[in-house]
Amino acid sequence: MQKRQGELSALTLPTSVEGVSKDHRVRSVGIGRAHAKAILLGEHAVVYGTPALALPIPQLTVTASAGWSSGAGDAQGDLSFTMTGSASRAVVTQASDGLRRLAAAFRARMGVPGRPHLDVILDGAIPPGRGLGSSAANSRAIVLALADLFGRDLSEQTAFDLVQTAENVTHGRASGVDAVTVGASAPLLFHEGRSQELSVGCEGLFIIADSGTAGSTREAVELLREGFGREAAAQGRFLRRAAQLVGEAQQALAEGDPGALGERMSDYHRLLAAAGLSTSRIDTMVEAALGAGSLGAKITGGGLGGCVLALTQPERARQVAGQLHEAGAVQTWVVPLRRLADHAL
């Protein structure tokens, strides 16, 4: 706590700030927040234009604090960056590089003149490389913090565009589903750049289990593309099956049939596993969740590591979570489906 207070106290207001409205010149710190997400169904296929179902995870948040620095002209250029927590040096370096590009894009998009030196502190609970949208959430929190600091009104479309720019740098070709869902308050249907809230007629609990192994969306995307290149019909077959499962899952949600939803989740895991996007640990965790009474379970996110998403009834949640831990999960989170839908109404 003392370290955190010390970091925030270092964010000082300069005597002259370009690009800041008079109403906001007394503000020394801008704050932005975002949260994690999970893909319910539709990973990878969504990049090729098929729909995906996405789930916001409000339990896992990130807060960005942006403020003026007295360290202008140091070796870091016009921006200093701190990431709290236990992120590795490689993660911090990658995030820092991306942040500088994002800050430059923000200044250009929002018409901020000059290059005032800034300090940005990112304080988050979203583990990176787990398919939970950490990079998109970090970017959104930073964009909102900069808008708060500079006194700029930021539309959702502008926020999406800026986050999506950063996502394309981080992951290669990004569908946009992460950029939307890390700011959403309810489950979404995402299709070709557009999103809408899902109709949810059933209750249940999603248990998200971290395998402890980071995946790589960029590598997974390339792996799938290479597989499509080796067989002419592979891409069409994959996309047709993905679209079918997403459509059936959407119908099950709307009609209040958690059993059918769970079956489609498991089917989608088998689709991704057949494409080489799962791992032995993930597969073991999926089988453990199903063996403990889960209605369905699958890998979530880009693959090659990351998290398992399991759907269960409340009375089975403790047993499912326990079996996931025994199968290798290093931590779990519970997301109530009904509560998210109610919150959006």
Buried (B, 14 or more C-beta within 10 A) or exposed (E): EEEEEEBBEBBEBBEEBEBBEEEBEEBBBBBBBBBBBBBBBBBBBBBBEBBBBBBBBBBBBBBBBBBBBEBBEEEBEBBBBBBBBEBEEEBBEBBBEBBBEBBBBBBEBBEBEEBBBBBBBBBBBBBBBBBBBBBBBBBBBBBBBBBBBBBBEBEEEBBBBBBBBBBEBBBBEBBBBBBBBBBBEBBBBBBEEEBEBBBBBBBBBBBBBBBBBBBBBBBBBEBBBEBBEEEEEBBEEBBEBBBBBBBBBBBBBEEEBBBBBBBBBBBBBBBBBEBBBBBEBBBBBBBBBBEBBBBBBBBBBBBBBBBBBBBBBEEBBEBBBBBBBEBBBEBBBBBBBEEBBEEBE
